[in-house]
């Protein structure tokens, strides 16, 4: 099989990742690195080259965040972010009902039909009632391989086993045609935050069996911007922490 056929095979695998998925439970670690960004007057602070084996990057953010996502078809979505200090912020939606909680205490809740006067429905960095559970799930870009197929061009580096898991190692970079026709990954309406902007080239490790990611990394112009590594990915097994909005 030649390189073009290999890439086509990986694209099909990723495009079909959500096919026949009735439930999904994922836990991942996300680490950000100090390589500068588009914010502030100094876009490129003094470069800080890291030990390639080091996970610690910020003096005040020296542990990864934990993110947990749970989906149950057709309309149940639960997303949680846990800081290194243990603070948990989460959003759960079931059908039209939703709840936003901090450390297990509901701070806001309602339904998509809730009237907020002249104010728009609230938006949180872990989800928003302005979108259905299915749409909130689609905005979780690290769990949306089809969106990467639509938005980036691929180069397959190798296929091999890491820790007993068979993976495709792919380099992805923005597709200029996709950016003109459909902003995809770079459309803020489909994202939970601005994380994706921090990279110029992305490394993807795609599970050969499921089409979902086992790891993603963003490479900026002066170092690695972020790294996401999956701890748990269970498909079509009842999630343990189903939301109860």
The 8 nearest C-alpha neighbors of each residue, nearest first, counted from 0:
[[1, 4, 5, 2, 3, 8, 6, 7],
 [2, 0, 4, 3, 5, 6, 7, 8],
 [1, 3, 5, 4, 6, 0, 155, 7],
 [4, 2, 6, 5, 1, 7, 0, 8],
 [3, 5, 7, 1, 2, 6, 0, 8],
 [6, 4, 2, 8, 3, 7, 1, 9],
 [7, 5, 9, 3, 8, 4, 10, 2],
 [6, 8, 4, 10, 5, 9, 11, 3],
 [7, 9, 5, 11, 6, 10, 4, 12],
 [10, 8, 12, 6, 11, 7, 13, 5],
 [11, 9, 7, 13, 12, 8, 14, 148],
 [10, 12, 14, 8, 13, 9, 15, 7],
 [11, 13, 9, 210, 10, 15, 14, 8],
 [14, 12, 210, 16, 144, 10, 15, 11],
 [15, 13, 145, 11, 12, 16, 10, 144],
 [14, 16, 18, 13, 12, 17, 11, 145],
 [17, 15, 210, 13, 18, 14, 209, 211],
 [18, 16, 20, 15, 19, 14, 143, 145],
 [17, 19, 15, 20, 16, 14, 21, 209],
 [20, 18, 21, 17, 16, 235, 15, 22],
 [21, 19, 17, 18, 22, 235, 234, 23],
 [20, 22, 72, 235, 71, 19, 23, 73],
 [23, 21, 71, 235, 70, 20, 234, 72],
 [24, 22, 234, 70, 233, 69, 235, 25],
 [23, 25, 69, 233, 238, 232, 68, 70],
 [26, 24, 232, 68, 231, 67, 233, 69],
 [25, 27, 67, 231, 230, 66, 229, 68],
 [28, 26, 229, 230, 66, 228, 65, 29],
 [27, 29, 65, 228, 227, 64, 63, 66],
 [30, 28, 227, 64, 63, 226, 65, 27],
 [29, 31, 63, 226, 225, 64, 227, 28],
 [32, 30, 225, 224, 226, 29, 33, 56],
 [33, 31, 224, 56, 225, 34, 223, 57],
 [32, 34, 35, 56, 57, 224, 31, 47],
 [33, 35, 222, 32, 221, 224, 46, 36],
 [36, 34, 43, 42, 33, 44, 37, 221],
 [35, 37, 42, 38, 197, 34, 43, 39],
 [36, 38, 42, 39, 35, 197, 196, 41],
 [39, 37, 36, 42, 40, 41, 35, 43],
 [38, 40, 41, 42, 37, 36, 35, 43],
 [39, 41, 42, 38, 37, 43, 44, 36],
 [42, 40, 43, 39, 44, 38, 35, 37],
 [41, 43, 36, 37, 35, 40, 39, 44],
 [44, 42, 35, 41, 45, 36, 34, 46],
 [43, 45, 35, 46, 41, 42, 34, 47],
 [46, 44, 47, 43, 34, 35, 33, 41],
 [47, 45, 44, 48, 34, 221, 43, 222],
 [46, 48, 49, 45, 34, 33, 222, 221],
 [47, 49, 46, 222, 50, 221, 34, 51],
 [50, 48, 51, 47, 53, 56, 52, 222],
 [49, 51, 53, 52, 48, 54, 55, 56],
 [52, 50, 53, 49, 54, 48, 223, 55],
 [51, 53, 50, 54, 49, 55, 56, 48],
 [54, 52, 50, 55, 51, 49, 56, 61],
 [53, 55, 56, 52, 30, 62, 61, 63],
 [56, 54, 61, 53, 57, 62, 60, 32],
 [55, 57, 32, 61, 33, 54, 58, 60],
 [58, 56, 60, 59, 61, 33, 55, 32],
 [57, 59, 60, 61, 56, 55, 33, 62],
 [58, 60, 57, 61, 56, 62, 55, 83],
 [61, 59, 57, 58, 62, 56, 63, 55],
 [60, 62, 55, 57, 58, 59, 56, 63],
 [61, 63, 83, 60, 55, 64, 30, 54],
 [64, 62, 30, 29, 28, 83, 65, 61],
 [63, 65, 82, 29, 28, 83, 81, 30],
 [64, 66, 28, 81, 27, 80, 29, 63],
 [67, 65, 80, 27, 79, 26, 81, 28],
 [66, 68, 26, 79, 25, 78, 27, 80],
 [69, 67, 78, 25, 77, 24, 79, 26],
 [68, 70, 24, 77, 23, 76, 25, 78],
 [71, 69, 76, 23, 22, 75, 72, 24],
 [70, 72, 22, 75, 21, 73, 23, 74],
 [73, 71, 21, 74, 22, 75, 70, 20],
 [72, 74, 71, 75, 21, 133, 94, 70],
 [75, 73, 94, 132, 72, 93, 133, 76],
 [74, 76, 93, 71, 70, 92, 132, 72],
 [75, 77, 70, 132, 92, 69, 91, 93],
 [78, 76, 91, 69, 68, 242, 90, 92],
 [79, 77, 68, 90, 89, 67, 125, 91],
 [78, 80, 89, 67, 66, 88, 68, 90],
 [81, 79, 66, 88, 87, 65, 89, 82],
 [80, 82, 87, 65, 86, 85, 64, 66],
 [81, 83, 64, 85, 84, 86, 80, 87],
 [84, 82, 85, 62, 64, 63, 81, 86],
 [85, 83, 82, 86, 81, 62, 87, 64],
 [84, 86, 82, 83, 81, 87, 102, 64],
 [87, 85, 82, 81, 84, 102, 88, 101],
 [88, 86, 81, 102, 80, 101, 85, 89],
 [89, 87, 101, 80, 79, 100, 102, 81],
 [90, 88, 79, 100, 78, 99, 125, 80],
 [89, 91, 99, 78, 126, 125, 77, 98],
 [92, 90, 77, 242, 98, 97, 76, 244],
 [93, 91, 97, 76, 132, 75, 96, 244],
 [92, 94, 75, 96, 74, 95, 97, 244],
 [93, 95, 74, 96, 92, 75, 132, 131],
 [94, 96, 110, 111, 93, 97, 92, 131],
 [97, 95, 110, 93, 94, 92, 109, 244],
 [96, 98, 92, 244, 91, 108, 109, 110],
 [97, 99, 108, 244, 91, 107, 90, 100],
 [100, 98, 90, 107, 105, 106, 89, 108],
 [101, 99, 105, 104, 106, 89, 103, 88],
 [102, 100, 88, 104, 103, 87, 89, 105],
 [103, 101, 87, 104, 86, 88, 100, 89],
 [102, 104, 101, 100, 105, 87, 88, 89],
 [103, 105, 100, 101, 102, 106, 99, 107],
 [106, 104, 100, 107, 99, 103, 98, 101],
 [105, 107, 100, 99, 104, 101, 108, 98],
 [108, 106, 99, 105, 98, 100, 109, 97],
 [109, 107, 98, 97, 99, 106, 105, 110],
 [108, 110, 97, 96, 113, 98, 111, 107],
 [111, 109, 96, 95, 113, 112, 97, 108],
 [110, 112, 95, 113, 128, 96, 109, 129],
 [111, 113, 110, 114, 95, 109, 96, 115],
 [114, 112, 110, 111, 109, 115, 120, 108],
 [113, 115, 116, 112, 120, 111, 117, 118],
 [116, 114, 118, 117, 113, 119, 120, 121],
 [117, 115, 118, 114, 119, 113, 120, 112],
 [116, 118, 115, 119, 114, 120, 121, 113],
 [117, 119, 115, 116, 120, 121, 114, 113],
 [120, 118, 121, 115, 117, 116, 129, 122],
 [119, 121, 129, 128, 118, 115, 122, 127],
 [122, 120, 119, 127, 123, 128, 129, 118],
 [123, 121, 127, 126, 120, 124, 128, 129],
 [122, 124, 126, 125, 127, 121, 99, 90],
 [123, 125, 191, 126, 192, 122, 127, 88],
 [124, 126, 123, 90, 89, 78, 191, 79],
 [127, 125, 123, 90, 124, 135, 122, 191],
 [126, 128, 122, 129, 123, 130, 121, 135],
 [129, 127, 130, 111, 120, 131, 97, 121],
 [128, 130, 127, 120, 131, 111, 122, 121],
 [131, 129, 128, 134, 135, 127, 132, 133],
 [130, 132, 134, 133, 135, 128, 129, 95],
 [133, 131, 135, 76, 74, 134, 92, 75],
 [132, 134, 136, 131, 135, 74, 137, 76],
 [135, 133, 137, 131, 136, 130, 132, 138],
 [136, 134, 132, 138, 137, 133, 130, 126],
 [135, 137, 133, 134, 139, 138, 132, 76],
 [136, 138, 134, 135, 139, 133, 143, 140],
 [139, 137, 189, 190, 135, 136, 140, 191],
 [140, 138, 136, 137, 142, 141, 190, 191],
 [139, 141, 143, 142, 138, 190, 137, 184],
 [140, 142, 143, 139, 212, 144, 215, 227],
 [143, 141, 140, 139, 144, 211, 212, 137],
 [142, 144, 140, 145, 146, 141, 137, 139],
 [143, 145, 13, 147, 146, 211, 142, 14],
 [146, 144, 14, 148, 147, 143, 13, 149],
 [145, 147, 149, 148, 144, 143, 150, 183],
 [148, 146, 150, 144, 149, 145, 151, 184],
 [147, 149, 145, 146, 150, 151, 10, 144],
 [150, 148, 146, 147, 151, 145, 177, 183],
 [149, 151, 147, 177, 183, 148, 174, 146],
 [152, 150, 173, 174, 172, 147, 171, 148],
 [151, 153, 174, 172, 171, 173, 154, 150],
 [154, 152, 171, 170, 155, 169, 151, 172],
 [153, 155, 170, 169, 156, 171, 6, 152],
 [154, 156, 169, 157, 168, 6, 170, 153],
 [157, 155, 168, 169, 154, 170, 158, 167],
 [158, 156, 168, 155, 167, 159, 169, 166],
 [159, 157, 167, 166, 168, 156, 160, 165],
 [158, 160, 165, 166, 157, 167, 161, 168],
 [161, 159, 165, 164, 163, 166, 162, 158],
 [162, 160, 164, 163, 165, 159, 166, 158],
 [161, 163, 164, 160, 165, 166, 159, 213],
 [162, 164, 161, 160, 165, 159, 166, 206],
 [165, 163, 160, 161, 162, 166, 206, 159],
 [164, 166, 160, 159, 207, 206, 161, 163],
 [167, 165, 206, 207, 205, 159, 158, 204],
 [166, 168, 158, 205, 204, 157, 169, 207],
 [169, 167, 204, 157, 156, 203, 158, 155],
 [170, 168, 155, 203, 156, 154, 202, 167],
 [169, 171, 202, 154, 153, 201, 203, 155],
 [172, 170, 153, 201, 152, 151, 200, 202],
 [171, 173, 200, 151, 152, 201, 174, 199],
 [174, 172, 151, 175, 152, 150, 171, 178],
 [173, 175, 151, 177, 152, 176, 150, 178],
 [176, 174, 178, 177, 173, 179, 151, 150],
 [175, 177, 179, 178, 174, 180, 181, 150],
 [178, 176, 180, 174, 181, 150, 179, 175],
 [179, 177, 182, 175, 176, 181, 180, 174],
 [178, 180, 176, 177, 181, 175, 182, 174],
 [179, 181, 177, 178, 176, 182, 175, 183],
 [182, 180, 177, 183, 178, 179, 150, 176],
 [181, 183, 178, 186, 185, 177, 184, 180],
 [182, 184, 181, 186, 185, 150, 146, 149],
 [183, 185, 186, 150, 182, 146, 147, 140],
 [186, 184, 182, 183, 187, 196, 195, 190],
 [185, 187, 182, 188, 183, 184, 189, 190],
 [188, 186, 190, 189, 185, 193, 192, 191],
 [187, 189, 186, 190, 138, 191, 185, 183],
 [190, 188, 138, 187, 186, 137, 191, 184],
 [189, 191, 138, 187, 192, 188, 139, 140],
 [190, 192, 124, 138, 139, 125, 126, 189],
 [193, 191, 190, 194, 124, 187, 195, 125],
 [194, 192, 195, 196, 191, 190, 187, 197],
 [195, 193, 196, 192, 197, 225, 198, 191],
 [194, 196, 197, 193, 198, 185, 184, 217],
 [197, 195, 194, 198, 193, 185, 199, 37],
 [198, 196, 195, 194, 224, 36, 219, 199],
 [199, 197, 219, 217, 218, 196, 200, 224],
 [198, 200, 219, 218, 172, 201, 197, 220],
 [201, 199, 172, 218, 198, 171, 217, 219],
 [202, 200, 217, 171, 216, 170, 218, 172],
 [201, 203, 170, 216, 215, 169, 171, 217],
 [204, 202, 215, 169, 168, 205, 214, 170],
 [203, 205, 168, 214, 167, 213, 212, 166],
 [206, 204, 212, 167, 166, 211, 210, 213],
 [205, 207, 166, 210, 208, 209, 211, 212],
 [206, 208, 166, 165, 209, 210, 205, 167],
 [209, 207, 206, 210, 165, 12, 211, 166],
 [208, 210, 211, 206, 207, 16, 12, 13],
 [211, 209, 13, 16, 12, 206, 205, 207],
 [212, 210, 209, 206, 205, 16, 144, 13],
 [213, 211, 205, 214, 204, 206, 210, 203],
 [212, 214, 229, 204, 205, 206, 228, 211],
 [213, 215, 228, 204, 212, 227, 229, 203],
 [216, 214, 203, 227, 202, 226, 204, 228],
 [217, 215, 226, 202, 201, 225, 227, 218],
 [218, 216, 201, 198, 224, 225, 223, 200],
 [217, 219, 223, 198, 200, 224, 201, 222],
 [220, 218, 198, 222, 199, 221, 223, 224],
 [219, 221, 222, 218, 199, 198, 34, 223],
 [222, 220, 219, 34, 46, 223, 35, 218],
 [221, 223, 219, 34, 220, 218, 224, 48],
 [222, 224, 218, 219, 225, 217, 32, 34],
 [225, 223, 32, 217, 218, 219, 31, 197],
 [226, 224, 31, 217, 30, 216, 32, 223],
 [225, 227, 216, 30, 29, 215, 217, 228],
 [228, 226, 29, 215, 214, 28, 216, 30],
 [227, 229, 214, 28, 27, 213, 230, 226],
 [230, 228, 27, 213, 231, 26, 214, 28],
 [229, 231, 27, 26, 228, 232, 28, 25],
 [232, 230, 26, 25, 229, 233, 27, 24],
 [231, 233, 25, 24, 234, 26, 230, 229],
 [234, 232, 24, 23, 236, 25, 231, 235],
 [233, 235, 23, 236, 22, 232, 24, 20],
 [236, 234, 22, 21, 23, 20, 237, 233],
 [235, 237, 234, 233, 238, 22, 23, 24],
 [236, 238, 239, 235, 22, 23, 24, 71],
 [239, 237, 24, 240, 241, 236, 69, 23],
 [238, 240, 241, 237, 24, 69, 236, 242],
 [239, 241, 238, 242, 69, 77, 24, 237],
 [240, 242, 238, 239, 243, 69, 77, 75],
 [243, 241, 91, 77, 244, 240, 92, 76],
 [242, 244, 241, 91, 93, 92, 98, 97],
 [243, 97, 98, 96, 242, 91, 92, 93]]
